[in-house]
Amino acid sequence: MTEKDILLSINKRLEVIVNLLLERPIADNEKMVLRGQIKKLHSLGLQPKAIGEILGKTNTYVSKEITGLKKGKMKK
């Protein structure tokens, strides 16, 4: 990985963190907030592993949530 690639990766993660902080709603239901954050991160092009690292969740948990989001979208 070149220095430019590393810097681009860092920049992308910083943009994601800022977006999450700006959009973080105050809610009692943490799971819905977390699901929204996963949806946002996935829409920004991050892989489940990277999303899990950012949110402190496992790759498996994130993948399950993404699959659930996709299934919910297909039903509509």
C-alpha positions as CSV (number, residue, x, y, z in Angstrom):
1,M,0.0,0.0,0.0
2,T,1.4,3.3,-1.0
3,E,1.5,6.5,1.1
4,K,-1.2,8.0,-1.1
5,D,-3.5,4.9,-0.6
6,I,-3.0,5.1,3.2
7,L,-3.9,8.8,3.2
8,L,-7.0,8.2,1.1
9,S,-8.1,5.4,3.4
10,I,-7.6,7.7,6.5
11,N,-9.5,10.5,4.8
12,K,-12.4,8.2,3.9
13,R,-12.7,7.0,7.5
14,L,-12.5,10.5,8.9
15,E,-15.3,11.6,6.6
16,V,-17.4,8.6,7.8
17,I,-16.8,9.5,11.5
18,V,-17.8,13.1,10.9
19,N,-21.0,12.0,9.1
20,L,-21.9,9.6,11.9
21,L,-21.3,12.3,14.6
22,L,-23.5,14.8,12.7
23,E,-26.3,12.3,12.0
24,R,-26.3,10.6,15.4
25,P,-29.9,11.0,16.7
26,I,-30.8,10.9,20.4
27,A,-32.9,7.8,20.8
28,D,-33.7,5.2,23.3
29,N,-33.5,2.3,20.8
30,E,-29.7,1.7,20.3
31,K,-30.3,-1.1,17.8
32,M,-32.2,1.2,15.4
33,V,-29.5,3.8,15.7
34,L,-26.8,1.2,15.1
35,R,-28.7,-0.2,12.1
36,G,-28.9,3.3,10.6
37,Q,-25.2,3.8,11.1
38,I,-24.4,0.5,9.5
39,K,-26.6,1.5,6.5
40,K,-24.9,4.9,6.2
41,L,-21.4,3.3,6.4
42,H,-22.3,0.6,3.9
43,S,-23.8,3.2,1.5
44,L,-20.4,5.1,1.7
45,G,-18.7,2.0,0.3
46,L,-17.1,0.6,3.5
47,Q,-16.8,-3.2,3.9
48,P,-18.4,-5.0,6.9
49,K,-14.9,-5.5,8.5
50,A,-14.2,-1.8,8.4
51,I,-17.7,-0.9,9.6
52,G,-17.3,-3.4,12.5
53,E,-14.0,-1.8,13.5
54,I,-15.5,1.7,13.5
55,L,-18.6,0.7,15.5
56,G,-17.0,-1.9,17.7
57,K,-19.0,-4.8,16.4
58,T,-18.1,-8.0,14.8
59,N,-17.9,-8.6,11.0
60,T,-20.6,-11.2,11.4
61,Y,-23.0,-8.9,13.2
62,V,-22.5,-6.1,10.6
63,S,-22.9,-8.6,7.7
64,K,-26.2,-9.9,9.3
65,E,-27.5,-6.3,9.6
66,I,-26.6,-5.5,6.0
67,T,-28.3,-8.6,4.8
68,G,-31.4,-7.7,6.8
69,L,-31.4,-4.2,5.3
70,K,-31.1,-5.6,1.8
71,K,-34.0,-8.0,2.4
72,G,-36.1,-5.2,3.8
73,K,-35.4,-3.2,0.7
74,M,-36.4,-6.0,-1.6
75,K,-39.7,-6.5,0.2
76,K,-40.7,-2.8,-0.5
